[in-house]
Amino acid sequence: MLDLKDKKIIYELGLNARITNKALAKKIMLSESSTIPRINRLFEEEILLGTHTLIDNSKMGYQGYRLYFKFFSTTPKEENEILEWLKNNPSVSVLARCFGFFDVAVMSWVKERALFDNLITFLKENFRDKITNLEISLYCETYHFNRDYLFENSPKQRKMIKTGEGKIESYDKLDEKILNLLYDDARKNIIDLSSKLNTPPRTISYRIKQLEKKGIIAGYNINLQTKKIGYTYYKLNIILSKNAKFSDILNFAISNKNVIYLDRTIGVYDLQLNIEIKDNEELQKVIEKIKTTFGGIKELSWFQIDKYLKIVYI
């Protein structure tokens, strides 16, 4: 069972997973010797599954595409065949098995549109009779929020990080190596990075600061197993009944402390909300609030991520 200090640790690591143990202890008003065992316990109990670096690929010249589909009249063997093909395709950056309205979610980060076009063409030519509800959208931006729902009295001003649609910044092979090492372990220290890359610690530290300054590194976050703290992660895809300004949609996301991501894409949906809530009753409250705020919902689909099969952002 989480107490208030545990929740504060999760919250502060969500704001900045690279925070030092000393600084974190000060934030939650505990001694460092008391804070470290709490952090370790959160990892041991798999409440925290890890930490990751939030990379803004758009600043590196990548364009993002999203692909959703559902299997149609397939055997488990046929489904695995399709998933394995996607997993081994270099144009697939993120591959997830889902349940709900979609069975599979794909994110493709490519520098040339033709690479994604080839992916879709092959998928249709070879598996068209095995998939349905195929939906494609062009990724524009994501607005990232912290888990303010952990506390009854959440901050008046929610911290927001925006990624996507950024101007391209310069970077080199060493930067790429640093990003690859930090992606799935944001708390990896400078000495370890220095040893792995055979590069002086001062150089590593400087490069990280430059990547942060350029916005290529947008932040550092956590991988939280929400079910362990009594919450469920939903992806809501919504088409509104009436036209709405994106600024109004963004304000809605900011005002709802259960929204952890808002995606803006060019595609079918007006809203793509990522929310973490306790139960179906809370889900219905969110849906009713959307209806009230925007004058109704024309179409709603939701799904949950069951398992990530591939995550490669660079």
Secondary structure, 3 states (H helix, E strand, C coil): CCCHHHHHHHHHHHHCCCCCHHHHHHHHCCCHHHHHHHHHHHHHCCCEEEEEEEECHHHHCCEEEEEEEEECCCCHHHHHHHHHHHHHCCCCCEEEEEEECCCEEEEEEECCHHHHHHHHHHHHHHHHHHEEEEEEEEEEEEEEECCHHHCCCCCCCCCEEEECCCCCCCCCHHHHHHHHHHHCCCCCCHHHHHHHHCCCHHHHHHHHHHHHHHCCEEEEEEEECHHHHCCEEEEEEEEECCCCCHHHHHHHHHHCCCEEEEEEEECCCCEEEEEEECCHHHHHHHHHHHHHHHCCEEEEEEEEEEEEEEECCC
